[in-house]
Amino acid sequence: MDLLTLLKAAQLLKPQLVVSHRSAARLWRIETLGTVSNRTTLDFTDPGLSVRRGGEGVQVHRIPLAPCEVVERQGLRATGVNRTVADLLRAEPRDDALVAVESALTRRRIGSVRRAPLTTPAALAAALEAPLLGAPRARDRLRLADPNSGSPAETIARLRMHDVGLRPEPQAELRTPDGRRRFLDFLFRAEGLGVEIEGYAYHGTRDAHRRDLHRFNQILQCPEVRTLLRFTAEDVFHRAAGMLAQIRAALGATGSGSGAR
């Protein structure tokens, strides 16, 4: 059965449960690392704090919910966008939570659907004001978010670089020789090193491939970029140590520093 059917069946059995956390993120088309890995555990919150177990494959979070934080979404009672993302910031590992935050903050294509940004940093900060477990840590995590990140792979690449002291400029704006604006995923501006992350859906068609090749060629014509490294999502998620080694080697080859700031 698909996710929507499973959620409706579980809520029918226990109507007091509210779809939340990763399951609510799926309803809102917010990406998480679980959507990348096809995680299928169903997440619910019991605002009445009475349900301890939800059955096989169902995780029940016993947390208070204000009435305004519960909405109807695709025929289900679910947490709203800001409460959903706030819950993930409080409860999930840092990387998982920030993938969701940056997905919610930016325009994304999820499957065949292109959606607008769902919230703002200010709205998420307000949602974290409630004195719930994990709130201080969640507020610290929110400060790491980049509201312009373009994909989960970009989020994780930036965090991997951050953790080893590398601080590139994200979504760096460039001007090509003919005056066109181009944005680079990451730029170590002093060293002239650009880093691009290619998502899973990269080069979906020949036309897309042609456009991307043209874009990369234009980026290499920008005076700020002397070297351009390109990595796949698989490199980011499964071979991050190798990615970081290549970035450090390229920074060292410039002879102008480590890229840390």
N, C-alpha and C positions, 0 to 999 in steps of 0.2 A: 504493500500500500504506500501511497505517497505521503509526504509529511503532513499535509493539510488534513487528510483523512485520519491519520493516526492521532493528531492533536484533537480533532473533533470527537473521536471515540473516547479518548481519555477524559476530556472535559465533560462529555455526556455522563460518564460514570461518576464523576466527582465535580459537580457544577461550581463548587466554591473555588476551584483552582483557576488561576489566571496564567495564561501563557506568558513566559518571561525569559530573561537571559538569552541564550543562543537561539532558542526556538522563536522567541519574539523577534530577534534580529532577522531571522529568515523571513518572517512575515513582512517585515519592513524593507526587505531587500538590502539589508546591511551585511556586508561581508564580514566573516570571521575566519580564523584559521580552521575552524570546524567545517566551514563550507568548502574550503580548499581540500580538506582531507575526507569529506563526505561523512562527518560524524553525525550519528542519527539519534543520540540520546534526546529524549523529550524533556524540556525544562518547563516547570510550572512554579508559581509562587502561591502559597496558601496564606492570604492575609489574615485569616482567622486563627492561624497558628495551631490548628487542630489535626491536620493530616500529617502523619509522620512518614508514611511510605506510599508511593504512587503506583507500585507494581513494577514488573520487569521492564527495563528500558526507560523508566520515568524517574526523573529527579525532582523532588519537591523541596523548594526553598521556603523556610518558615520565616517570613519577613513582613513587617507591617506595610500596607499600601494605602495611600490616600485615595479616596474615590476619584479625584481628578487625574490620577495616574493610570487609571484603567479605561481603555477605550475598546470599541468593537473594530476588529480588523479581520476581513475575510470570513465573517460569520463566527468569529471567536472572541472571547473576552481576553484581551492581551494588554500588557503594559505599553504605554506610549513610547515614542522614540526616546525622549530624554531620560525617562526612568529606565528603559531597556539598556541604554548605553551606560548610564550611571551604575546600574547593577553589574554590568560586565567590568567596568573599571574597578569596582569594589571587590569582586569575587574571582575574576579570572586572572591567569598569569599576565604579566605586563605586556608581552608581545601580542597575545590574543586580544587583550583589551584595546590596545592602541590601533590594531588593524580595524576593529569595529568603530572606534572613535573617528578615525580618518576617513573611513568609508561613509559614515553618516554625515561628515562635514563637507564632502565633496560630491561633485557631479560624477556619476558612475554609470557604466553599462553593465547590468547584471543579467546574464543570459542574453535574451533578445530585447530586453527592456532598458531604455535609457531613462534614468531618473535624475531629478534635480537634487541639490543638497537638502538634507532633512532637518538640520538643526544648525546651531551656531556655538562657538566656544562659550559665549556668555550664558546661553541657555543651559549648556551642560554644567557649567560652574554652579549655576543656581540649583540645579538638580542634585548637586553633591553637598549642598549646605545641610541637609538633614543629618542628624547625629547618629548615623548607622555604622555598624561595624565595617571597618576598612575605609571610611570616608577620608581621613587625612592622607593615607597612601594613594587613594584614587585622585585626590586633588594634585598631589605631586606628579602623578602619571599624566594627568591632563596637560600639565605644563610642557611635556615632551611632544605633544601632538603638533603635526604640521597640517594646517587646514588646506594645503594645496597638494597634498600627496595624491598620486594618480592611481595607485593600485596596492594591494596587500604586499606584493613583492617589493615595491618601493619603500613601504613602511618598514619592513623587516630589514632591508638593506641599510636604511638610515640608522636603525637601532643597532645593527651589528657594527657599523662604523663608529657610532656614538660610544659603544661599550669599550672600544679599544682606543678612544681618544681622538678619533678622526672627526673633524667638523666641517664637512663641505657645505657649500651654499645650496640649499634645495630649491628646485624649480627656478634655476637661475635664468634671468631674462637676457637674451643676446640679440644683437642686430647683425644680420647678414650684410655683406658688402652692398647689396642692392636695397638695403634699408628694411628688410622684412624682420618681424619679430619672431624669435624662436625661443623655446624654453627647454632647458637641459635638466634632466632629473637631478643631477648633482654636479657641482663645479668647485674644484679647488682653484680658486681664481688666481692666487699668487703663483701657483705652480703650473697653471694653464692646462690642468687635467680635468677632462669631463668624464662622467660616468653615467651610462644609460642602462636602465633595467627593462628588459623585454618581458611582457606578461605572457601568460599561458595562451592567450588568444592572438598573440602577435602573428603578423603575416597571414591573416585569414584568407586573403584572396590575392591574386596577382596584382590587382590595382593597388591594394594596401601595401604590398611588398614594394612596388615601384615608388609609391609616395614616401615610404619610410627611407628607402635608399636615397631619394632626392633630399629628404630632410637631413639625413646624416651627412651627406656631402655638403649641404649648406652650412651645417654646424661647424664642420671642419674648416670652412672658409672664414669663420669668425675669428678676429684677432685674439680673442681671449682664450681660444682653445688650440692648444698645440698638440695634445694627445687625447684620444677618445677611447675609453674602454667600454665594451658592451658585455652585459651578463644576462643570462636567461633567468627566469623564475626558479628553475631547478638549481641553478648555481646558488641563488640566494637561500633557498630553503634547505638544500641538501649538501652544498659544497661551499658554505660561507667562509671557511678557513682559507680555501684556495682563492676565493674572490678577494678577501682582505690582503692576502699575500701579494696578489697581482697589483692591487691599488698601492700598497706600500712600496713595492718595487718601482712602480711608475713614478711615485712621488720622489723616491730617492734618486731616480735617474735625472730628475730635473735639476737636482743640486740646489734647490731653493727652500727646502724645509720638509716637514712631515705632514703638513695639512692640518695639524692640530691647532685649535684656537680656544 
